Amino acid sequence: MTLFSPAYLWALPAAALPIVIYLLFRRRRRDVTWGAMYILRQVFETRSRQMLWLQYLIVALRTLALAALVFLFVRPHAAWRPPAADAFPAAPPSTHRVVLLDTSPTMQARHGTGTRMDAALSLCRKLFEAGRHPGRIDLLPLGPSEARFSAERLPVGSNRIEQLLAGCAAEPGPAEPDRALRAAIEIFRASPFGRRELYILGGFGHREFADSAILAPRFRELRRQGVSVFALRYHQAGTRNLAALDLSAGGDVLLALQPARFRLTLGCYGDPDTAQTHVTVTGSGDRTLYEQTYSLANGEKTLDFVLALPAGESTLTVRLAPDDLAADNVIRRTFTVRPRLVIAVVQDLVTKTGFENPRTWLNLALANAGSEAGARDTSYREITSAAQAYAAANQAAAERAEEGAQPEQPFSIEIEGKIPEQVSAESLSRADLVIVVDMAAMPGEAFEALRRHVVRGGTVLLAPGPDADPEAFNRCFTTIAPLLLAAPAAATLDPERYEHSYAESGEDPFWRDLESAPGANLGSPRFYNHYTTRPGSLAPDARVLLSLTDNAPLLAERRVGRGHVLLWTAGLGADWHSMAVHAGFPVMLISLANQAMERREFRRNLDPGAPIIAPAPGGHARIVRPDGGTETVEAAPATDGAFIRYDRTDVPGDYDVRTDVAADVPGLAYHVRPDPAASDLRTLDAEGQAAFEQTGGLLLCDREPALVEQVGRHYTGRPWSPYLAAALALGLLAEMGLSRRFFA
């Protein structure tokens, strides 16, 4: 039995008042003797015994009536009985229920015989079926969506329930409990119903619910509105997820059969501290390029491997071994592989020949850089360096030659020599990288053409030689140079005094690779001299990429318009350093040119929210989204043609940009990487759960029967008030009837 107002029990002793009054004021017996006493005595004794029992009955009725009156104020209810199996407690009349349903990708994880979302939707069906009129049920997603599904005519039929739940699809982003709680508060604020209940159904990931301080004001407002909050967590011990998060190669444009270091980011989430997974990378024709088994600890980890891809467009697919959440086990990335690299070298007419001319060192470094790669068609397994990639490629080429197959051609390098008078916007348009060698100044028209080339997205490498005049160089290139030059560091060269180079940004994977021994090993060459720079002359939009051990800048970069300008302070010849004869020299030049080439192209592999920019010769394009939706986007004219810009890349996955709107043919593939939070199955730990329960004033249930029991504690059984009122009325009527019949 449940008492709604037990405070009124203090009045229960007042039910004894009829007994007290009866005992105090009952009639005293007096014997009076007279003539017919004997006969009357016989009748009186019989009558007296009957009247005494009637008096006791009337006193008892009055006492019970007062007790019933007290219990009417106490409002007792029978004990709550759980519903039948696979049912939810029926809502009392005038109850408003709001359900916050987690629709994040983690709800697609395996749970029981289905998924977490299946179990949550099953409970939502029971909630709709258990509604009672008058009342209302609102279903809100915990994700970024602002959709709302409501039902006011309760209970809801099965067809209507399926229509409502059909809109509760999984969303790409993580749960947003703060936004959802604010929406629930607004709903309850406008609710006319007396009883209010909030149900939170989800995985309760540690990323979204760990900071209880953010949610504390929302729960305080809910308590102020008299809302009862219940929470059910869908989580099983031993649940784990291994996710493929990203695959990158430093850029989206590569060189044909040039070994490139790919970085695969994997996530491991779940109860076990470590887990194993098998990684397979396939290319065109579903040909396996790389496969390996890894043991991963909880969290994100980046793995490196080297591949050399043939010319054309290559879409790489990464697959992981199946686990409890299969939605994030596959990712795709598209790379454009170019067969040719064009480098323009701008140099004055000089009389220097042989190794005294820096152009000679450039020709030696770049002449055979592409052909040295050899023909490649192989599967790269357990390859972690360029040297291993070359060895594997040569072996594969030999195998193809034995089979009589035509070897694939590596990239080639085309070097275009120009004097300043030949520099124009048209002559530089084909160049992926422009190198200005041993020039302290340029004619005005040539410099303006060079500047326009940079502003439109080109890359220029300035490399003044030992004979350059720093002041003349500064006057000519001050508007685009990252730094202003000063005098050389040494007046004369000393073979015993030299510096080494190092990357300023050790976290940048591009320079970290070039600095490493398997890459270009840029820290090995010796630098005997270099130009110093004016203190404080670093441009606001510039940065130092490489420095020498005397802290002098060796290579600096500046952003100018859409392009970049690089400044090399030691000259490209062998006068001041041994870099020109080092094996890393061509690697660095090719890497810089490859990076410059990649910057001229629109990215195909994007972060969430980054725009898709694609050419649209027909003036418009059709976008096929990962969720199956399609949109037509009109193109905007530009100097190089018409292009479309599409900003709605909030959904991770593959986007298909079709310039031929009428034809149902796949177009350009763009890919948006997923958010790691969407794959993190780790739930609140014991400390986080305790903080959340204390903040919300609730109990986080792990099983549906526990939630039913928790809800039942807030409910009552059948009320006893109608029975008490009937007993009170019958008691008073009986008392009145007996009193009038026998004592009137």
N, C-alpha and C positions, 0 to 999 in steps of 0.2 A: 504494500500500500504506500502511496505517495501523498504527502500533505503539502498543498500549495501555500497555505498561510498558517504554519504551526504556531505563530505568535498568539493566535486567538485561543490557544488551549488553556491559557491562564484563566479564562472564564468558565472552564469546565466544572470547577467546584461549586459554581452557582446552581448547578443542576440539583444539588442536595437541599436547596431551600424549601421545597415542599415537605421534605421529611422533617426538617427542623421546625417548620411552622406547625406541622401536625403534632409533633411531640410536645411543643410548648403550649398549644392552645386546644388540645383535645379535651373533651368534657370529663370532669371528675364524677365518680359514682357516689351517690348518697342514698342510704336506705331509710325510707319513711313507712312506718307500719300503719296499716289501716284495715278496714273490714274485709275487703275482697282480695287481700294480698296473696293468699295462697293460690287462688286460681290464676291471677295475673302473673305471678312469679313463674309459673310453668310456661306461659306464652312468651314472656319477656326473655327468658334465658334462651329459648330457641331463636327468637328474632334477633337477639343481641349477637349471637355467633355469626349469623348471616351478614348483618350490617358491618361487623368488624372486618370481614374479608373484603367487602365492597370498599370500605375506607382504604384498606391497604392497596387495593387495585387502583383506586383513583389517585392516591399519592404516587404510586409507581408510574402511572401514565403521565402525570405532571412532571415527574423527574425525568423520564425518558424524553418528553417533549422539549424540555430545556436543554438536555444533552444534544438532541438532534438539532436544535437551533444553533448551538455553539459549533457543531460540526459543519453546518451549512456555511459558516464563515471560514472555517478551516479549509474547506474544499478538498476532501480526500478523494483520491483516485485509486483504482485498482493497479496492481503492478503491471508494467509493460511486458507484453509478450512478443518475442521475435516473430517476424513474418515467416511465411512458408519458404521452403528452399528456393534459391534463385529469385528471390523477391527483395524489394527494398521497403523500409518502413513507410507506410502511407503518411503523406503530409497532413497535419491537422488543418482544419478550415482556416482560411485567410492566411496562408503561408506563401511567401515569396522566396523561391529558390533560385540562386545564381550559381552556375557551374563554370569554373575556369578550367578549360581543357588544354593541356600541353600538346601543341601540334608541331613541335620541333622535330628534326630528323631523328633524334634519339628515341622517339616513340615508335620507330619502325624496328627497334631491336626485338629479338626473340623473347617471348614471355609465355611460359607454359606451352600450350600447343599452338599458339599463334604469336601475335606481336603485342607490344604494350598498347598500341593504338586500338587493336581489336578488343582487349580487355577493358580499356577506358570507354570505348563506344558501347560495349555491352552494359556497363554500369549506367551510362547516360540513358539508354533505353529503359532501364528499370526506374530511373528517376522520373522520366516522363510518364511512365505507366503508373507510378505511385502518386502523381499529383491529384489533388482534390479541389473541387470548386467550392467557394471562390478561392483563387490563387493564381500563381504565375510562375513560369520557369524561363530563365534566360541562360543561353549557352554562349560563352565567350571564349575565343582562342587565347592561349597564353602567349602566342607569338606576336609578331609585329602587325598582323592583320587587325583591322578594326571591324570585322564582320560581327554580326550578332544574330542569333537564332532564338526566337521567342515563341512561347506558346501560352495563351491565356485561357483557352477552352480546355479545361482539364476534366478527367484524364485524357491523354492524347492517344488517338488511334494508331495502330501499327503502321499504316501507310504514311500518315503524317509524320510519324517519328523518323521513318526512313528518309523522307524528303528533307527533314531538318538536318539529320546527321550526314546526308550526302554532301553537304557543303563544308563539312569539317575535314578538309584534306590537309595532309602534312605540308608544312611550310619550310622554306629553306633556312630561315634564320633561327637563332637560339630563342629560348623562352625569355619573355620580358615581364616578369612578375609585377614590377612597379607600375608599368603602364596598365596591365590588366586589373590590378587592384584599384587604381584610380577610376577606371571605367566602372567597376562594380560599385564603388562608393557613390558615383553619380546615379547609378540605377536605383540603389536603395534610397537615396535622398529623395527621389521622386516617387517612391513606392507608397501606395495607400494601405498596404497590408500590415497587419499587426505583428506577425511572426516572420522573421527573416533569417535565411540560412545561406551560407556561402560554402561551396565545395570546391577544393583545389585538387585536380587529378593530374598527375604527371610523374616525371622521373626525378624531379628535385635535384638537378645537377649542381655540383659544387661550384660551378662558375656563376650560375645565375642566382642561387639562393644563399651563398656563403655570407654575403654582406647583409646581415639582418638589420643593421642600423638604417639602411636605406628604406626598408620596409616597415620599420617601427611606426612612423607617423600614419601609415595607411591602416595598420591594425588598430591603432588607438582610435582612429575615426570610425572604424567598423564597430568597435566595442561601444563607442558613444552612441551609435545608432541602434544598438541592441541586436547586432548580427551575431549569430552563432556560426563559428568557422570550423570546418572539418577538412582534413587533408588525407589523401591516400597516395602513397608512393608506389610506383610500379618498378620494382627492382628485385632481382634474384641474385643470390650469392653465386659467385663464379662467373657472372656475366662479363664479357670482355669484348672489345672492339679494336680492330686494327684498321686504320684508315689511310688511304692514299690521298695526301693533301695537296701536293704540288710536284711538278716536274719542270725544271728550268735548265737552261744551258748558258746563262748569262745574257741571252738575247734570243730573239725569235728568228734571226737571219743567220745562217751558217754557211760555211764554204764546203763545196763538194768534196767528200772523202777526206776532209780535214778532221783529225781526231778532236772532239769537243768533250769537255767534261760536263756531264749532266749531274744535276743535284736532285735527288728524289727525297721529298719530305714525307715521312710516315708518322702517324700518331698511334700510340698504344694507350688504351684507356680501359679501365675495368678493375676488378678486385685483385686478380693475380698481379704480383709485382713485375713479373716478366712474362713474355709470351713469344712464341715463334710464328713466323709467317713465311710463305714462299712468294717471292716477287718475280713476276714475269713481265718483260717489256717486249712488245711486238710492234712491227712496222707494217709497211704496205704488204698486202697479201697475207696478213696474219703470220708473217715470218718472225720467229723468235730472235731477238737481237741480244737479249740479256736475261739471265735468270739466276736467282740466288736465294738461299734460305737465311733469314736473319733472326736473331734473338733480340728482342727489344724490351726496354724497361718502360715503365709508365711515363707518359709525356710525349713530346715531339722529338724526332731525331732526323738528321739529314744524312743521307748516304750518297756517296760519289761513285760514278762509273763513267767510262769513256766509250763513246760511240763515234763512228765515222759514217755519215749518211750520204747516199748518192744525190746527184743534182735533181732538183724538182721540189715538189711539195711533199713533205713527209709528216704523216700523222702517227705519233707514237701512242700506244695504249699500254697503260700500267694496270696489271691485275694482281690482286692479293688473294691468298687462300680464303675461302669462305669462313665467316665467323658469325657472331650473334647479330651483327648489323651489316647486311650485304650492300646497302645503298651506296656506301662510300668505298667500296673495294675496287672500283674501276675509275680511272681518270684518263682523259685524252688531251694531248697537246699537239699543236700543229707548228711545224717549222718550215720556213722557206730556205731551201738550200741552193745557193748560187754557184754556177760553174765558172764564174769569172770575177776577178777583182781588178778594178781600174784605179791606178794611182797616177796622179799628175805631179810631176816634179818641175818646179819653177826655179830657174837658176840663170844668173847673168852669163853672157858670153865670157868664158874664161879661157886663159891660155894654159891652165894647169891640166896636166894629163896624168894618166896612170893612177897610182894610189894617193897622189897629192890632191886629186879631185874627189870630194865626198860622193859624187854621183857614181864613181866606180864602186865604192863600198855598198851603196844602195843596190846597184845592179847585181853584184855578187851575192848579196843577201837575199834578193827577191827573185833572181832569175829562175832558180830551180826549186823554189820553196814549194810550189804546188805539185810539180811532177814527182818530187821526192816521196810524196805520200803513197804513190803507187796505186795500183788497182785494188779495190777492197770490196768484198762481199762476204761478210762473215757474221757469226754470232759472237758477241763479246760477253764472255762469262769470267767473272773474277778479275776484271781489268780495272786497275785503279790509276794508271799513269799513261801518258802519251806514248812512252817507249813500248809498253806492253801492247798498246793499240796498234802501233806500227808493225810489231812482230806478228800479231795475230792477223793483221791485214795482209801482210806479205805472204803468210802461209795460206790464207784463203785465196789470194790471187794465184798462187801456184796451183792450188787444187782446181781452180776454175780453168786455168790454162791446160791442165791435164785432161779436163773434161771437154775441152774445145769450146768453152763459152767465151764470148766476147767480153773482155774486161771493161769495167766502167772507168770513165775518165775522171781524174781528179780535177780540182779547180786549177785555173791558170791565172797568172798575174800579167796584166797589160800595163806597161809603164809608158806614160806619155810625157816626153820632155818638152818644156816650153821656156821661151825667154819672156821677160816681162811684157814686151810689146805684143806678144801673142795671147796674153791673158784677156779673156772676155767671159761674159756670163755664158755664152753658148759653148765656148771651148772647155769650160769647167763643168758643164752640166752632167757629163758622163762620169766624172771622177768620184769615186767613193771616198778618197782621201787626197788632199792637196798638200804637198810638202814644199815649203819654201826654204831653199838651201842656200846658205852663205850670202844672204842678201840683207843689207842694212837699210835699204830703202827701195821703193818702187815708184814708177811713174803714177801720177794721179789717177789716170783712167784705169790702169791695171789694178791699183789698190782698191778703187771703188768697185770694180768687177769682183775682186776677191771678197770684199766686205759683203756685197749683195749675195754672193754664193753662200757665205756663212749664215747670213740672216735667213735665208730660205731653207736652211737645214743642213748645209754642208759642214765638213770638218776640215780644218787647216792646221798643219803642224809647222810652226815657225822654228827654224834651226839655224840661228846665226853662227857663222864659223869664227875661227880665231882672228881673222882679219877684219871683222865687222866693227863699225864705229857705234858704240852703245848710244851716244847722243843722237846720231842720225837714225838709229833703229827706233828709239823712243819717239822721235818726232813723227816718223812715218806710221808706226803701228800702235800708237798710244790709245786709239779708240777701240782696238780689239785685243790687244795683248793682255794676258793675265797679270804680268809684272813689268816693271821698268828696269832695264839693265843698268849695271854699273861696270866698273873696270874688272878685268879678270882677277881671279883670286891670287894667282902667282905670276910674277913678272917673268920668271924663268922656270922651266920644268926640272923637277928633282925626281929621278926614278925611285928614290927611296921614300918619297912622301906621296901618299895617295889616299883617296877616300873610297868608300863603298856606298852603294845606294840601298835604300830601304823604302818600303811603302808606308806612306803616312797613315792611310786608312787600312789597318790590319783586318778590319771586319768586312771590307769590300772583297767579295769572292774573285772578282776580275783580277785585281792586283795581288791578292793572296796566292792565286795560281801562278802568276808570272814570277812572283818572288820565290816560290817553292822550287826545290831541286828538280822534281819531275816536270815542272813547267819550263820557264825561261831561266830560272836561277839568277835573277837580276842582281842579287847581292854579291855575286862573284866577281864581275869585272872591276878593274881598277880605274879610278878617275884621278888624273894628275893635275887637271886644271878645269876651270869652269868660270862662267860669268857670275859675278855677284849681282845682287839686286838692291835697288834702293829701299831703305827701310820704310815700311808702311805703305809701299806702292801696290800691294795686292789689291786688285779690284774687288768691289763688294760682292760681285757675282762670280768670283773666281775661288779656286782652291788649289792647294799643293797636293799632287799625287805621289811624286817620288822626291825624296830628299837625300842628301849626302850625309855622311857621318859627321861632318862639321856643321850640320843643321842648315846648310844652304839649299835652296830649292833646286832640284834637277829637272823636274817636269811639273808644270802647272797647267791648269785648265780653266777656261772662262766660257760662260754661256753668253752667246751673242745672238739675239733673236731666237730662231729655232735651231741654230747650229752651235758649234763649239770651236774654240781656238785653243791649241796646245802650244806651249813654249818649252823647248828643250835648250837648256843653258850651256851645254858642253859641246855643241857641234856634232854633226853626224859622221864626220871623218874620223880617222884614227890619230889625229894630232894630239888630242887631249885625253884619250881614254882607250881602253882595250875592248870596249863594248863592240866595236866594229868587227872584231875577229872572234867574238864570243858566239857560241851556238844559240844563245838566247836573243841575239839581235834580230834575226828574221822572225823569230816567234813573237817578239814584242811588236815589230812593225806590222806583221800580219794581224795580230790581235787588235791593234789600234785601228787598222783599216777595216777589219771585220766589225768592230764596234761602231765605227763611223758609218759603215754601210747599213748596219741594223738601225741606227738612229734615223736614217732617211726613210725607213719603212714604218707603216702603221702597225702597232702591236697586235698580235693575234691571240696572245695568252695574257689575260687581264686579271687585275684584282677586282673584287666586288665593288661596283659603283663606277669603275673606269669606263669611259665611253668607247663604243665601237665606231671606228672611222674606216670607211671602205669606199673604194671608187664605185661610182654608179653611172656608167656611160648612158644608160637609158633615162636618166633623170629621177629615178626612184628605185627602191629595192624593197623586197619582202623579207622580214625577219621572222624566222621560226625559233621560238624560245624553247628552253629545256622543258618547260611545263606543258608544251604542246600548243601554246597560243601563238598566233601570228599577228604581225603588224606591218603595215606598209609605211615606209618613211620616204619623204621627198628629199631630193638631193639639193645641195647648195652649190652654185657655180664657184670655181676657183681658177687661178691662173693655169693650173696643170690639169684642169678638167672639172667634172662634177663629183662631189663626194657626199655621202650620207653620214650623219652623226646620230647615234642611238645611245641614249643615256640610261635606259631602264635595264641595267645589268645587275639587278639586285638578286636574281636567282642564279646560284652557281650551276655550272654545267656547260653544255655545248649549244652554241648559237649558230644557226645556218643563215648566212646572208645571201639571198638569191637576187641577182640583178635582173634576171629574166623572170618577171613576176608571173607571166602566164604559164610558163613551163614548170612542171613538177620535177625539177632536177636539182640535186644538191648544189649549193654554191660555195662561197668561201666559209671555212670553218673558223669560228672564234670560240675561245674557251675562257670561262670565268672560274677561278679557283674557289674552293669551298672555304667556309669559316671553320677553323679547328674546333670552335665551341659546339658546332653542330654535330660533331662526331664524338664528343667527350661523354662517355656513359658513366663516368664516375659520379656517384651520388654524394650527398652530404655525409661527412664522417660523424662520429659520435659527438664531437665538440660542436660542429656546425649544426647538427640536428638539435642538440640541447638549446643552443642559442636561438634557433628558429622557433622552437616550441615555446620558449619563454617569451620571445618577442610577440608571437601570434596568440599566446594564451590558448594553445591547442595541443593535441596529441597527434603526432605524425604516424599514421597507421601504415603498415606494410602489407596487410591483407584485407580483402573486402569484408570478411566476417568481423574483423576487428572494427572496421568503420561502421558496420551495421550496429554493433554493440555500442559504439561510442555515440551514435545518433540516438539509439534507444534510451540512453541515460538522460537525454534531454526530452524524451517523450514520456507520456503517461498512458495507462490503460483507460478502461471505461470509467467515467466520473460517477461517484456515489451520490452526488448532490440531488439528482432527481429522486432517488430512493429515500434519502433522508427527508426531503420535502414531503414526499407522500406519507412517510411514517409520522412526521410531525402533524400533518393535517388529520390523519386517521386517529392519532392519539388524542388530539384536542377534541375531535368530534365524539370519540368514545367517552372522554372525561365529561364533556358537557351532557351527553345523553344519560350517563349513569347518575350524575349529580341531580339532574332535573327529575329523573324517574324515582329516585329513592330518597332524596334529601330535600326536595322542594317543599 
